[in-house]
């Protein structure tokens, strides 16, 4: 630890300021990378939601047709039993 202190102490003011700038820039780039990665995760999730919504829309139409056909068969069966 004393070695780092001596090394920093021997630097000129301009180099100390450059070191501070580089350390701050490193932190900013690290945090920016994390935020950018988080946004890409959110974008990928939104794309998956859109694919799922289109899939559900297709399946809902088919499911409604099947339910309608089944309902009409049930009604026809009930009418046939009532006629007997």
ChimeraX attribute file (.defattr): number of C-alpha atoms within 10 A of each C-alpha:
attribute: neighborCount
match mode: 1-to-1
recipient: residues
	/A:1	6
	/A:2	7
	/A:3	8
	/A:4	9
	/A:5	9
	/A:6	10
	/A:7	10
	/A:8	14
	/A:9	11
	/A:10	11
	/A:11	12
	/A:12	10
	/A:13	11
	/A:14	9
	/A:15	12
	/A:16	14
	/A:17	12
	/A:18	12
	/A:19	14
	/A:20	12
	/A:21	12
	/A:22	12
	/A:23	12
	/A:24	12
	/A:25	12
	/A:26	12
	/A:27	12
	/A:28	12
	/A:29	12
	/A:30	11
	/A:31	12
	/A:32	12
	/A:33	12
	/A:34	11
	/A:35	12
	/A:36	11
	/A:37	12
	/A:38	12
	/A:39	12
	/A:40	11
	/A:41	12
	/A:42	12
	/A:43	12
	/A:44	12
	/A:45	12
	/A:46	12
	/A:47	12
	/A:48	11
	/A:49	12
	/A:50	12
	/A:51	12
	/A:52	12
	/A:53	12
	/A:54	11
	/A:55	11
	/A:56	13
	/A:57	12
	/A:58	11
	/A:59	12
	/A:60	12
	/A:61	11
	/A:62	12
	/A:63	13
	/A:64	11
	/A:65	12
	/A:66	12
	/A:67	12
	/A:68	12
	/A:69	12
	/A:70	12
	/A:71	12
	/A:72	12
	/A:73	12
	/A:74	12
	/A:75	12
	/A:76	12
	/A:77	12
	/A:78	11
	/A:79	11
	/A:80	10
	/A:81	9
	/A:82	8
	/A:83	7
	/A:84	5
